[in-house]
């Protein structure tokens, strides 16, 4: 992804944060000693190093969960500062609890702790401001040449222009007919200092384009086809820009057999653990539902699962009884059918606790595409109206997923199409790292009362 890919940028950001954390600790000890560097003996530094390392690990985890490593908010704006303040407040609470309720390390560093928090906050803000400024500076932006003009290229250009922190700048858009001569292509690349070429035209179908791109290889150009670049930037696959061969190249199930086996074992372990921990809360949830509105505490609903198999999903009731007496309806944001207790349950995802039974049965996984209702899949016939829709049924549906954390409830064919593009990204890139990332981001959404 250019000279500074997203992974490299996040890696630099993470390394910088670690450096700032330990710098703030050293400086806090230095201030506490009365600016006497000789007082900072090895024993004193070592005494604080281990407990503060544990705290810093938790801090970094909170930073990730709350979104401070999300390049979408890597800007010097209100969203960034509000996210930062929220993370610092949470970490202050965790630090105080750690040192004063777990006195295992024999230190209760009142002055050092609060000095460390103050110094870190100042240094962290300065470091992040410098990083965010450099991230969108012209020196770190890769110039991009886009070949072809489609709806997807227009969307991509708009997205990049709105998010310079990803490190790209659209320098020029050309049509294949405008670069008939090899010289024309090379001249434009040199003139505009192009580092990345994104082609919306399949090189296999344009001999002249292939010839032009071939002669550009000595210019040290990074070449992407549109679906690949679009996927890397937006986290979704443009279904209107891919064909059947894309699925043959990217979604061969046997490549994921080991991953799927281990994932199933982990699903069972976590479902059992969470089921045991959450079971004592069931009576209180049931009582709250019953006192709020008449009707059963639980409900079951048919959903489409792996290989298009129908299964019953179980949930705590969060809507009024007989909410669909007139037939199946799309779920909506701020759905008027949701009860007061239901809103609370949905915000914390408590309504989905009974689905742990579905995970144990093997109907669902913790992470995967959202299970859709057969009335929509087959009744509305999403499989016919949306290209490649049936592909999302290659894997087990999930309690949470890539589409769920990136997009609101699908309330139309258009919304469902958008969510499918995120589902395809997950199907192609699914891994333990991505699953863990999705779970952490789900926790962030729940903490922000933004359950989807």
C-alpha positions as CSV (number, residue, x, y, z in Angstrom):
1,X,0.0,0.0,0.0
2,X,2.5,2.6,-1.1
3,X,5.5,3.7,0.8
4,X,3.8,3.8,4.2
5,X,1.1,1.2,4.4
6,X,-1.6,1.2,7.0
7,X,0.1,-1.6,9.0
8,X,3.4,0.3,9.0
9,X,1.6,3.5,10.1
10,X,-0.1,1.7,13.0
11,X,3.2,0.0,13.9
12,X,5.0,3.4,14.1
13,X,2.1,4.8,16.1
14,X,2.2,1.9,18.6
15,X,6.0,2.1,18.9
16,X,5.8,5.9,19.5
17,X,3.1,5.4,22.2
18,X,5.3,2.8,24.0
19,X,8.3,5.2,23.9
20,X,6.2,8.0,25.3
21,X,4.8,5.8,28.1
22,X,8.3,4.9,29.4
23,X,9.6,8.4,28.8
24,X,6.8,9.7,31.0
25,X,7.7,7.2,33.7
26,X,11.3,8.1,33.7
27,X,10.5,11.8,33.7
28,X,8.0,11.4,36.6
29,X,10.7,9.6,38.7
30,X,13.1,12.4,37.8
31,X,10.6,15.1,38.9
32,X,9.9,13.1,42.1
33,X,13.6,13.0,42.9
34,X,13.7,16.8,42.8
35,X,15.5,16.9,39.5
36,X,18.3,14.8,40.9
37,X,19.4,12.3,38.3
38,X,21.7,10.7,40.7
39,X,18.8,9.7,42.9
40,X,17.3,7.6,40.2
41,X,19.1,4.4,41.2
42,X,18.6,1.2,39.4
43,X,16.7,-0.4,42.3
44,X,14.1,2.4,42.3
45,X,13.6,2.3,38.6
46,X,13.3,-1.5,38.6
47,X,10.8,-1.4,41.4
48,X,8.4,0.7,39.3
49,X,9.2,-0.9,35.9
50,X,7.3,-4.2,36.3
51,X,4.0,-2.8,37.8
52,X,4.0,0.1,35.4
53,X,4.7,-2.2,32.5
54,X,1.5,-4.2,33.4
55,X,-0.4,-1.0,33.6
56,X,0.9,0.2,30.3
57,X,-0.1,-3.0,28.6
58,X,-3.7,-2.4,29.8
59,X,-3.5,1.2,28.7
60,X,-2.5,0.2,25.2
61,X,-5.3,-2.3,25.1
62,X,-7.8,0.4,26.1
63,X,-6.3,2.7,23.4
64,X,-7.0,0.0,20.9
65,X,-10.5,-0.8,22.0
66,X,-11.5,2.8,22.2
67,X,-10.2,3.5,18.7
68,X,-6.9,5.5,19.1
69,X,-5.2,3.2,16.5
70,X,-8.0,3.6,14.0
71,X,-6.6,5.7,11.1
72,X,-10.2,7.0,10.5
73,X,-9.8,9.3,13.5
74,X,-6.1,10.1,13.1
75,X,-6.8,13.7,12.8
76,X,-6.3,16.8,15.0
77,X,-10.0,17.3,15.4
78,X,-12.7,17.2,18.1
79,X,-13.4,13.5,17.6
80,X,-9.7,12.7,18.2
81,X,-9.5,14.8,21.4
82,X,-12.8,13.4,22.8
83,X,-11.6,9.9,22.2
84,X,-8.3,10.6,23.8
85,X,-9.9,12.2,26.9
86,X,-12.2,9.2,27.3
87,X,-9.3,6.8,27.1
88,X,-7.2,8.7,29.6
89,X,-10.1,8.8,32.1
90,X,-10.6,5.1,31.8
91,X,-6.9,4.4,32.3
92,X,-6.7,6.7,35.3
93,X,-9.5,4.6,37.0
94,X,-7.7,1.4,36.1
95,X,-4.4,2.6,37.4
96,X,-5.8,3.8,40.7
97,X,-7.6,0.5,41.2
98,X,-4.5,-1.5,40.3
99,X,-2.2,0.1,42.8
100,X,-4.6,0.6,45.7
101,X,-6.6,-2.6,45.5
102,X,-3.9,-5.0,44.4
103,X,-0.9,-4.1,46.6
104,X,1.1,-7.1,45.3
105,X,4.2,-5.1,44.3
106,X,4.6,-3.4,47.7
107,X,4.2,0.1,46.3
108,X,1.3,2.6,46.3
109,X,2.9,5.3,44.2
110,X,0.5,8.2,44.8
111,X,2.8,11.0,43.7
112,X,4.6,9.0,41.0
113,X,1.3,7.7,39.6
114,X,-0.4,11.1,39.2
115,X,2.9,12.7,38.0
116,X,3.1,9.9,35.5
117,X,-0.5,10.5,34.3
118,X,0.0,14.2,34.0
119,X,3.4,14.0,32.2
120,X,2.1,11.2,29.9
121,X,-1.0,13.2,29.0
122,X,1.1,16.2,28.0
123,X,3.7,14.2,26.1
124,X,1.1,11.9,24.4
125,X,-0.9,14.9,23.1
126,X,2.3,16.5,21.7
127,X,3.4,13.2,20.1
128,X,0.0,12.4,18.6
129,X,-0.3,16.0,17.3
130,X,3.1,15.7,15.6
131,X,2.2,12.2,14.2
132,X,-1.2,13.3,12.9
133,X,0.3,16.3,11.3
134,X,3.1,14.3,9.6
135,X,0.6,11.7,8.5
136,X,-1.3,14.1,6.3
137,X,1.6,16.2,5.2
138,X,2.4,16.2,1.5
139,X,5.8,14.6,2.1
140,X,4.2,11.4,3.3
141,X,1.4,11.2,0.7
142,X,1.8,8.8,-2.2
143,X,0.7,10.2,-5.5
144,X,-1.9,8.0,-7.2
145,X,-2.8,7.6,-10.9
146,X,-6.3,6.1,-11.5
147,X,-6.9,4.4,-14.8
148,X,-10.6,4.2,-15.7
149,X,-13.7,6.0,-14.5
150,X,-16.4,4.1,-12.8
151,X,-18.8,4.6,-9.9
152,X,-16.2,2.7,-7.7
153,X,-13.3,4.9,-8.8
154,X,-15.4,8.0,-8.0
155,X,-16.3,6.7,-4.6
156,X,-12.7,5.8,-3.9
157,X,-11.4,9.2,-4.9
158,X,-13.9,10.9,-2.7
159,X,-13.0,8.6,0.2
160,X,-9.3,9.2,-0.2
161,X,-9.7,13.0,-0.5
162,X,-11.8,12.9,2.8
163,X,-9.2,10.7,4.6
164,X,-5.6,12.0,3.8
165,X,-4.4,10.1,6.9
166,X,-4.3,6.9,4.9
167,X,-1.4,8.4,3.0
168,X,-2.6,8.8,-0.6
169,X,-3.3,11.7,-2.9
170,X,-5.2,11.3,-6.1
171,X,-3.0,13.1,-8.7
172,X,-4.6,12.2,-11.9
173,X,-7.5,10.1,-13.4
174,X,-7.1,9.0,-17.0
175,X,-9.1,6.8,-19.5
176,X,-7.3,4.0,-21.4
177,X,-8.0,5.8,-24.7
178,X,-5.9,8.8,-23.4
179,X,-2.8,6.7,-23.0
180,X,-2.5,4.9,-26.4
181,X,1.2,5.5,-26.5
182,X,3.7,4.0,-24.0
183,X,5.5,7.4,-24.0
184,X,2.3,9.1,-22.8
185,X,2.0,6.8,-19.8
186,X,5.7,7.2,-18.8
187,X,5.6,10.9,-19.3
188,X,2.6,11.4,-17.0
189,X,4.1,9.1,-14.3
190,X,7.4,11.0,-14.2
191,X,5.7,14.4,-14.4
192,X,3.3,13.8,-11.6
193,X,5.7,11.8,-9.5
194,X,3.3,8.8,-9.4
195,X,4.1,6.1,-6.8
196,X,0.8,4.1,-7.1
197,X,-1.3,3.1,-10.1
198,X,-4.8,1.8,-9.6
199,X,-6.5,0.4,-12.7
200,X,-10.3,-0.1,-12.9
201,X,-9.7,-1.8,-16.3
202,X,-8.9,-5.5,-16.2
203,X,-5.4,-5.7,-17.8
204,X,-6.3,-9.2,-19.1
205,X,-8.8,-7.6,-21.3
206,X,-6.7,-4.7,-22.7
207,X,-3.5,-5.6,-24.5
208,X,-2.4,-2.0,-24.9
209,X,-2.9,-1.3,-21.2
210,X,-0.8,-4.3,-20.3
211,X,2.0,-3.1,-22.6
212,X,2.0,0.3,-21.0
213,X,2.0,-1.0,-17.5
214,X,4.8,-3.4,-18.4
215,X,7.1,-0.6,-19.5
216,X,6.4,1.3,-16.3
217,X,8.0,-1.4,-14.1
218,X,11.4,0.3,-14.1
219,X,9.8,3.4,-12.6
220,X,9.3,1.5,-9.3
221,X,5.6,1.9,-9.4
222,X,3.2,-0.1,-7.1
223,X,0.3,-1.4,-9.2
224,X,-3.2,-2.4,-7.8
225,X,-6.3,-3.5,-9.5
226,X,-9.3,-1.5,-8.3
227,X,-10.9,-4.2,-6.1
228,X,-7.7,-4.9,-4.2
229,X,-6.9,-1.2,-3.6
230,X,-10.5,-0.4,-2.7
231,X,-10.5,-3.3,-0.2
232,X,-7.3,-2.1,1.5
233,X,-8.5,1.4,1.8
234,X,-12.2,1.0,2.8
235,X,-12.3,-2.5,4.4
236,X,-14.9,-3.8,2.0
237,X,-15.0,-5.5,-1.4
238,X,-16.8,-3.6,-4.3
239,X,-19.1,-6.3,-5.6
240,X,-19.8,-4.4,-8.8
241,X,-16.1,-4.4,-9.7
242,X,-15.5,-8.2,-9.3
243,X,-16.4,-11.3,-11.2
244,X,-16.7,-15.0,-10.4
245,X,-13.0,-15.6,-10.8
246,X,-12.4,-13.3,-7.7
247,X,-14.1,-15.9,-5.5
248,X,-12.1,-18.7,-7.0
249,X,-8.9,-16.9,-6.2
250,X,-9.8,-15.7,-2.7
251,X,-12.4,-17.9,-1.1
252,X,-11.2,-21.5,-1.4
253,X,-12.5,-23.0,1.9
254,X,-9.8,-25.7,2.2
255,X,-7.2,-23.0,2.8
256,X,-8.9,-22.2,6.1
257,X,-9.6,-25.7,7.4
258,X,-7.1,-25.4,10.4
259,X,-8.4,-22.0,11.2
260,X,-12.0,-23.1,11.2
261,X,-11.3,-26.1,13.4
262,X,-9.4,-24.1,16.0
263,X,-12.1,-21.4,15.9
264,X,-14.8,-24.0,16.6
265,X,-12.9,-25.3,19.7
266,X,-12.5,-21.7,20.9
267,X,-16.2,-21.0,20.3
268,X,-17.2,-23.9,22.5
269,X,-14.7,-22.9,25.3
270,X,-15.8,-19.2,25.3
271,X,-19.5,-20.0,25.0
272,X,-19.3,-22.3,28.0
273,X,-17.3,-19.8,30.1
274,X,-19.6,-16.8,29.2
275,X,-22.7,-18.9,29.7
276,X,-21.6,-19.9,33.2
277,X,-20.7,-16.3,34.1
278,X,-23.9,-14.8,32.6
279,X,-26.4,-17.3,34.0
280,X,-26.8,-15.6,37.4
281,X,-28.0,-12.4,35.5
282,X,-30.8,-14.3,33.7
283,X,-33.4,-14.0,36.5
284,X,-33.0,-10.2,36.7
285,X,-33.2,-9.8,32.9
286,X,-36.3,-11.9,32.7
287,X,-37.9,-10.0,35.6
288,X,-37.1,-6.6,33.9
289,X,-38.6,-7.8,30.6
290,X,-41.8,-9.1,32.3
291,X,-42.3,-5.9,34.3
292,X,-41.8,-3.7,31.3
293,X,-44.2,-5.2,28.8
294,X,-46.4,-8.2,28.6
295,X,-45.2,-11.2,26.7
296,X,-42.5,-14.0,26.9
297,X,-39.0,-13.2,28.1
298,X,-37.4,-15.3,25.3
299,X,-38.2,-15.5,21.7
300,X,-36.9,-17.6,18.8
301,X,-36.7,-16.7,15.2
302,X,-35.6,-18.6,12.1
303,X,-32.4,-17.5,10.5
304,X,-30.3,-18.6,7.5
305,X,-27.0,-20.1,8.5
306,X,-24.0,-21.9,7.0
307,X,-24.7,-23.5,3.7
308,X,-28.1,-21.8,3.7
309,X,-29.4,-24.1,6.4
310,X,-32.3,-22.8,8.5
311,X,-31.9,-22.7,12.3
312,X,-33.7,-21.1,15.3
313,X,-31.9,-18.2,16.9
314,X,-32.7,-17.5,20.6
315,X,-32.7,-14.1,22.2
316,X,-34.2,-12.2,25.1
317,X,-37.2,-10.3,23.9
318,X,-36.4,-6.7,23.2
319,X,-39.5,-5.7,21.2
320,X,-43.2,-5.5,22.1
321,X,-45.0,-8.8,21.9
322,X,-46.3,-9.6,18.4
323,X,-44.1,-6.9,16.9
324,X,-44.4,-8.6,13.5
325,X,-48.1,-9.5,13.4
326,X,-48.3,-7.9,10.0
327,X,-45.3,-9.9,8.7
328,X,-41.5,-9.7,8.7
329,X,-40.0,-6.2,8.7
330,X,-36.5,-4.8,8.4
331,X,-34.8,-3.9,11.6
332,X,-34.2,-0.1,11.9
333,X,-32.1,2.3,14.0
334,X,-34.4,3.7,16.8
335,X,-37.0,1.1,15.9
336,X,-40.3,2.1,17.6
337,X,-41.1,-1.5,18.3
338,X,-38.2,-1.8,20.8
339,X,-39.2,-1.6,24.5
340,X,-37.5,0.5,27.1
341,X,-35.9,-2.5,28.7
342,X,-35.1,-3.7,25.1
343,X,-33.1,-0.6,24.4
344,X,-31.0,-1.2,27.4
345,X,-30.5,-4.8,26.6
346,X,-29.6,-4.0,23.0
347,X,-27.1,-1.3,23.9
348,X,-25.2,-3.8,26.1
349,X,-25.9,-6.7,23.7
350,X,-27.5,-8.5,26.7
351,X,-30.4,-9.5,24.5
352,X,-28.0,-11.8,22.6
353,X,-26.9,-13.8,25.6
354,X,-29.2,-16.8,24.8
355,X,-27.4,-17.1,21.4
356,X,-24.5,-18.7,23.4
357,X,-26.7,-21.8,23.1
358,X,-26.6,-21.4,19.3
359,X,-22.8,-21.1,19.4
360,X,-22.6,-24.3,21.5
361,X,-24.9,-26.1,19.1
362,X,-22.7,-25.1,16.1
363,X,-25.4,-22.9,14.5
364,X,-23.3,-19.8,15.0
365,X,-19.8,-18.5,15.8
366,X,-18.7,-15.6,17.9
367,X,-17.5,-13.8,14.8
368,X,-19.1,-14.0,11.3
369,X,-21.7,-12.5,9.0
370,X,-25.0,-11.5,10.6
371,X,-27.5,-14.3,10.2
372,X,-30.4,-13.0,8.0
373,X,-34.0,-14.1,8.1
374,X,-35.3,-16.5,5.5
375,X,-38.2,-14.1,4.7
376,X,-35.6,-11.7,3.3
377,X,-33.1,-14.1,1.9
378,X,-35.7,-16.2,0.0
379,X,-38.9,-14.1,0.3
380,X,-37.5,-10.8,-0.8
381,X,-35.0,-12.9,-2.8
382,X,-31.8,-11.1,-1.8
383,X,-29.9,-13.9,-3.5
384,X,-31.4,-12.8,-6.9
385,X,-31.4,-9.0,-6.4
386,X,-27.8,-8.7,-4.9
387,X,-24.9,-10.2,-6.8
388,X,-23.0,-12.9,-5.0
389,X,-25.2,-12.7,-1.9
390,X,-25.3,-16.4,-1.3
391,X,-21.5,-16.4,-0.8
392,X,-21.9,-15.0,2.7
393,X,-23.4,-18.4,3.7
394,X,-20.1,-20.2,3.2
395,X,-19.3,-19.8,6.9
396,X,-21.2,-19.8,10.1
397,X,-22.9,-16.5,11.0
398,X,-21.7,-14.6,14.1
399,X,-22.8,-12.8,17.2
400,X,-20.7,-10.0,15.9
401,X,-18.8,-9.4,12.7
402,X,-17.0,-7.0,10.4
403,X,-20.1,-5.7,8.8
404,X,-21.9,-5.2,12.1
405,X,-19.1,-3.0,13.5
406,X,-18.8,-1.0,10.3
407,X,-22.4,-0.4,9.3
408,X,-25.8,0.2,10.9
409,X,-28.8,-2.1,10.6
410,X,-29.6,-3.0,7.0
411,X,-33.1,-1.6,6.3
412,X,-33.1,-1.9,2.5
413,X,-31.7,-3.7,-0.5
414,X,-29.1,-0.9,-0.7
415,X,-28.0,-1.3,2.9
416,X,-27.8,-5.1,2.6
417,X,-25.6,-4.7,-0.5
418,X,-23.3,-2.4,1.4
419,X,-23.1,-4.9,4.3
420,X,-22.4,-7.7,1.9
421,X,-19.2,-5.9,0.7
422,X,-18.0,-5.9,4.3
423,X,-18.9,-9.6,4.7
424,X,-16.9,-10.4,1.6
425,X,-13.9,-8.6,3.1
426,X,-14.2,-10.7,6.2
427,X,-14.6,-14.0,4.2
428,X,-11.4,-13.2,2.3
429,X,-9.3,-12.0,5.3
430,X,-10.7,-13.9,8.2
431,X,-8.1,-14.9,10.7
432,X,-7.6,-15.0,14.5
433,X,-6.1,-11.5,14.4
434,X,-9.1,-10.1,12.5
435,X,-11.5,-11.9,14.8
436,X,-9.8,-10.6,17.9
437,X,-9.9,-7.1,16.4
438,X,-13.6,-7.4,15.7
439,X,-14.3,-8.5,19.3
440,X,-12.3,-5.6,20.7
441,X,-14.1,-3.1,18.5
442,X,-17.4,-4.7,19.5
443,X,-16.5,-4.0,23.1
444,X,-15.7,-0.4,22.1
445,X,-19.2,0.0,20.5
446,X,-20.9,-1.5,23.6
447,X,-18.9,0.8,25.9
448,X,-20.1,3.7,23.8
449,X,-23.7,2.5,23.9
450,X,-23.6,2.2,20.2
451,X,-24.7,-1.4,19.8
452,X,-25.5,-2.3,16.2
